């Protein structure tokens, strides 16, 4: 059975922590040398992280990073009811968020801001937001995880106490995996068809579903990405092409997009999602897009439109159920809590 790996980041925790933060925005040094964050940001929780302006070594300074990042995200803030563009409020949280997991913020001493990586982060965010589907499922672009570092960085496989100890890797995003304070720098590596694997995920930015047991190589977490048309087979522990209709399966993600894994009478097989008026359940017999499984009749019915009364998110299709009403909203509000103002 697949499970979420303990070292996968939990954005829900981040959202709660940052929603409670306050204080002034951070700025860059006037002379182009270094910049330090002001009160209210994550780095003020300790003796303070510092940041190179980026001018002497290329890249951008901290205040430019905050400004460009918030401008890039602002179209998403204007997209959904209840949220509004709030670039000043956004700037207060950008530094905090790119510092990463709140559980590791007990020691931010010696962290430096990398202006080159910061520029790569905002360029990637500016490009990502152009995608029609981005705002519904916002994620930090991969380069944003390398904006802050401590020293030159340790290579994958080296000891670390948090992710800032780890150097960037060409193999993929790097985290400090293992027990808090005594982990190992580990790169997420995209597997290819037939490669051995430790787990699977929708993308490098998403939580990982892992197989039981330790990684094959502690320095590299070998993953099959659904976006590449692959999943990690439980039996062979290899990246396998996602399955078509009629193929035996163990879970929905084994199947290509649009299919579900459900009991076909002679075992679980990939098959079309349930259509309107067909029988359904919440776990395996899932309804097709724009439908939901009505709890009383256990049949697929049309999702409710915005403004309709509701008791759960599944009833509202692409919207969400808020205070008993279907309201258009992003699928994951984490970034909206951080980077947008709220009007409700």
C-alpha positions in Angstrom: 0.0 0.0 0.0 1.3 3.4 -0.9 1.7 6.0 1.8 2.8 9.6 2.0 6.5 9.8 2.8 7.4 11.4 6.2 9.7 13.9 4.5 7.2 15.2 2.0 6.4 18.9 2.7 3.0 19.7 4.1 1.7 22.9 2.5 -1.3 22.8 4.8 0.9 23.3 7.8 2.7 26.1 6.0 -0.5 27.8 5.2 -1.6 27.9 8.8 1.7 29.1 10.0 2.1 31.9 7.5 -1.5 33.1 7.8 -0.7 34.0 11.4 2.5 35.9 10.5 2.6 39.7 10.4 5.1 42.6 10.3 6.9 44.8 7.9 8.3 43.8 4.5 11.9 43.0 4.1 14.2 45.2 2.1 17.6 45.3 0.5 20.6 47.3 1.6 20.9 50.7 -0.1 24.6 50.2 -0.9 24.1 47.0 -2.9 26.1 45.0 -0.4 23.8 42.9 1.8 20.3 43.1 3.0 18.7 41.8 6.2 15.0 41.1 6.8 12.9 43.3 9.0 10.7 42.3 11.9 7.9 40.0 11.0 9.7 37.7 8.6 10.9 34.2 9.3 14.5 35.2 9.4 13.9 37.7 12.3 12.9 34.6 14.4 16.6 34.1 15.1 19.6 36.3 14.8 18.7 36.9 11.2 19.4 35.6 7.7 21.2 38.0 5.4 20.9 38.5 1.7 23.2 39.5 -1.1 21.7 42.2 -3.3 22.7 40.3 -6.4 24.2 43.3 -8.0 27.8 42.3 -7.7 27.4 38.7 -8.6 24.4 38.9 -10.9 20.7 38.2 -10.1 18.4 40.5 -8.2 18.2 41.9 -4.7 15.7 40.9 -2.1 13.2 43.7 -2.5 13.2 43.2 -6.3 12.6 39.5 -5.7 9.6 40.2 -3.5 8.1 42.8 -5.9 8.5 40.6 -9.1 7.2 37.5 -7.3 4.1 39.3 -6.1 3.4 40.9 -9.4 3.7 37.4 -11.1 1.1 35.9 -8.7 -1.3 38.9 -8.7 -3.4 37.6 -11.7 -4.3 34.6 -9.6 -5.4 36.9 -6.7 -7.8 38.6 -9.1 -9.2 35.4 -10.5 -11.4 34.1 -7.6 -14.2 35.7 -5.5 -13.0 36.5 -2.0 -9.4 37.2 -2.9 -7.9 40.5 -4.1 -4.5 41.7 -5.3 -2.4 42.8 -2.2 1.2 43.2 -3.3 2.3 44.9 -0.1 0.9 42.1 2.1 2.4 39.5 -0.3 5.9 41.0 0.1 5.6 40.4 3.9 5.3 36.7 3.2 7.5 35.9 0.2 10.7 35.7 2.2 9.0 33.6 4.9 7.6 31.2 2.4 10.7 30.6 0.4 12.6 29.9 3.6 10.5 26.7 3.7 9.1 24.4 6.2 8.3 26.2 9.5 9.6 23.3 11.5 13.1 24.1 10.4 13.0 27.8 11.2 14.5 27.4 14.6 17.9 28.0 13.2 18.2 30.5 10.4 21.6 31.7 11.4 24.1 32.0 8.5 21.5 31.8 5.7 22.2 33.9 2.7 20.0 35.1 -0.1 21.1 34.0 -3.5 20.1 36.7 -6.1 20.8 34.5 -9.1 18.5 31.7 -7.7 16.0 34.3 -6.8 15.9 35.6 -10.4 15.5 32.1 -11.6 12.6 31.6 -9.2 10.7 34.7 -10.4 11.3 34.0 -14.1 9.9 30.5 -13.6 6.9 31.8 -11.6 6.3 34.4 -14.3 6.2 31.7 -16.9 4.2 29.2 -14.8 1.3 31.7 -14.2 0.8 32.0 -17.9 -0.6 28.4 -18.0 -4.4 28.4 -18.0 -4.6 25.9 -15.2 -1.9 27.3 -12.9 -4.1 29.4 -10.6 -6.4 26.5 -9.8 -3.5 24.5 -8.4 -0.7 27.0 -7.6 2.7 25.7 -6.7 6.1 27.2 -6.1 8.4 26.8 -9.1 11.3 24.4 -8.5 14.1 27.0 -8.5 12.3 28.8 -5.6 13.5 26.2 -3.1 17.1 27.3 -3.6 16.7 31.0 -2.8 18.2 30.6 0.7 21.2 28.6 1.6 23.7 28.1 4.4 27.3 28.1 3.1 28.3 26.4 -0.1 25.9 23.5 0.5 26.5 19.8 1.0 26.1 17.3 -1.9 23.3 14.7 -1.9 24.1 11.9 0.5 25.8 14.3 3.0 24.6 14.9 6.5 22.2 17.9 7.1 20.1 19.4 9.8 17.7 21.2 7.4 17.4 21.7 3.7 19.5 24.9 3.7 22.6 22.8 4.4 22.1 21.1 1.0 23.5 22.3 -2.3 21.3 22.3 -5.4 21.5 19.3 -7.6 21.1 18.9 -11.4 19.1 15.7 -10.7 16.1 17.6 -9.2 14.9 19.4 -6.1 16.8 18.7 -2.9 15.5 18.2 0.7 17.0 17.2 4.0 15.4 13.8 4.5 15.2 11.9 7.8 14.9 12.8 11.4 14.9 16.5 12.3 18.4 17.8 12.9 20.1 14.6 11.6 19.1 14.0 8.0 20.7 13.3 4.7 20.6 15.6 1.6 18.4 13.9 -0.9 17.6 14.8 -4.5 14.2 14.0 -6.1 15.2 12.2 -9.3 12.8 11.8 -12.2 12.7 8.2 -13.3 12.4 6.9 -16.8 10.4 4.0 -18.1 11.9 0.8 -16.6 14.0 2.6 -13.9 13.9 1.3 -10.3 11.7 3.6 -8.1 11.1 4.6 -4.5 7.7 6.2 -5.1 5.6 8.4 -7.3 4.1 11.9 -7.5 2.2 14.2 -9.8 5.2 16.5 -10.2 8.4 17.5 -8.4 6.4 20.1 -6.4 3.8 17.7 -5.1 3.7 15.3 -2.2 5.2 11.9 -2.7 3.5 8.6 -2.3 6.2 6.1 -1.4 6.6 2.3 -1.3 7.4 0.7 2.0 11.0 0.4 3.0 14.0 2.7 2.8 15.0 4.4 -0.5 17.2 2.4 -2.8 19.9 5.1 -2.6 19.5 7.5 0.5 21.0 10.4 -1.6 18.5 10.1 -4.4 14.7 9.6 -4.1 13.8 7.9 -7.4 10.4 8.9 -8.5 8.0 8.2 -11.3 5.9 11.3 -12.3 2.3 11.0 -13.5 2.9 13.9 -15.8 5.5 11.8 -17.6 3.0 9.0 -18.1 4.6 6.8 -15.4 3.7 5.3 -12.0 5.8 3.3 -9.5 4.7 -0.4 -9.7 4.3 -1.8 -6.2 5.4 -5.3 -7.3 8.3 -4.6 -9.6 9.4 -1.3 -8.0 10.0 0.1 -11.4 8.6 3.1 -13.3 5.9 1.7 -15.5 3.7 3.2 -18.2 0.3 4.3 -16.8 -2.3 1.8 -17.7 -5.1 1.9 -20.3 -8.7 0.6 -20.0 -9.0 -3.0 -19.0 -5.6 -3.4 -17.4 -5.3 -4.8 -13.9 -4.5 -2.0 -11.3 -4.2 -1.3 -7.6 -5.1 2.4 -7.4 -6.4 5.2 -9.6 -3.0 6.7 -10.3 -1.9 3.5 -12.0 -4.3 4.4 -14.8 -4.0 7.1 -17.4 -5.8 10.4 -16.7 -9.6 10.0 -17.1 -9.7 6.4 -15.9 -10.3 5.0 -12.4 -9.2 1.7 -10.8 -12.4 -0.1 -9.8 -13.7 -3.7 -9.3 -14.6 -5.1 -12.7 -16.1 -8.3 -11.4 -12.9 -10.2 -12.1 -10.5 -8.0 -10.2 -9.7 -4.3 -10.1 -9.1 -2.9 -13.6 -8.7 0.5 -15.2 -12.0 1.7 -16.5 -13.9 4.8 -17.4 -15.1 7.0 -14.5 -18.7 6.6 -13.6 -21.2 8.6 -15.7 -24.4 10.4 -14.8 -27.0 8.2 -13.1 -24.5 5.3 -12.7 -23.8 3.8 -9.3 -20.8 5.2 -7.4 -18.9 5.4 -4.1 -16.4 7.9 -2.7 -13.4 5.6 -2.8 -13.2 3.4 -6.0 -16.3 4.0 -8.1 -15.6 7.6 -8.7 -17.7 9.9 -10.9 -16.4 11.6 -14.0 -15.5 15.3 -14.0 -18.3 17.7 -13.4 -20.3 15.0 -11.5 -20.3 13.9 -7.9 -21.5 10.9 -6.0 -24.8 11.8 -4.2 -24.5 10.2 -0.8 -28.2 9.2 -0.5 -28.7 7.5 -3.8 -25.1 6.5 -4.4 -25.4 7.7 -8.0 -23.5 10.2 -10.1 -25.3 13.5 -10.5 -24.3 16.9 -11.9 -22.0 19.0 -9.8 -23.8 22.0 -8.3 -23.2 25.5 -9.9 -21.7 28.5 -8.0 -24.2 29.9 -5.6 -26.0 26.6 -4.9 -26.3 25.2 -1.3 -23.9 22.4 -0.4 -22.5 20.3 2.4 -19.2 19.3 1.0 -16.6 20.3 -1.7 -17.3 17.3 -3.8 -20.7 18.6 -4.6 -19.4 21.8 -6.1 -17.1 20.4 -8.9 -14.3 22.9 -9.6 -15.6 25.2 -6.9 -15.6 24.7 -3.1 -18.3 24.6 -0.4 -17.9 27.6 1.8 -20.4 28.4 4.6 -22.9 26.1 2.8 -22.6 27.7 -0.6 -20.6 26.6 -3.7 -18.0 29.3 -4.4 -15.5 29.4 -7.3 -12.1 28.9 -5.7 -8.6 27.5 -6.2 -8.1 23.8 -5.4 -5.3 24.6 -3.0 -5.7 28.0 -1.1 -2.2 27.9 0.5 -0.7 30.4 -1.8 -3.7 32.7 -1.7 -3.5 32.9 2.1 0.1 34.0 1.7 0.1 36.2 -1.4 -3.4 37.7 -1.7 -5.8 39.9 0.4 -9.1 38.4 1.5 -12.4 40.2 1.0 -14.6 37.8 3.0 
